[in-house]
Amino acid sequence: MKLFILTMIMIGSSFAIADDKISDDEIKIVLIQLSIQAYGGECPCPYSKSPKGGQCGLNSAYAKIDRFATLCYPSNVTQKMIKEYRDKNGL
């Protein structure tokens, strides 16, 4: 019985360790949020709300400037960005 309990504790702790690792998708979300915050202006992304209350759409920085200047979508985040984020944050 003690061996069973010990085995279950070890299995449970290995799942906890696996769950602590942040996924690439989670990092993409963080990088997008940081990019939008860094923009600081109105309408960073097409889906952002304009001051008038509607979506920014073609009036967004993403649509008007360089699409990589502001990260708005997961597809804008490269594997290099993810790696740099992991390295910088010890993940």
Summary of the structure (lengths in Angstrom):
residues: 91
radius of gyration: 19.9
end to end distance: 36.7
largest distance: 66.1
contacts: 213
relative contact order: 0.14
helix: 62%
strand: 2%
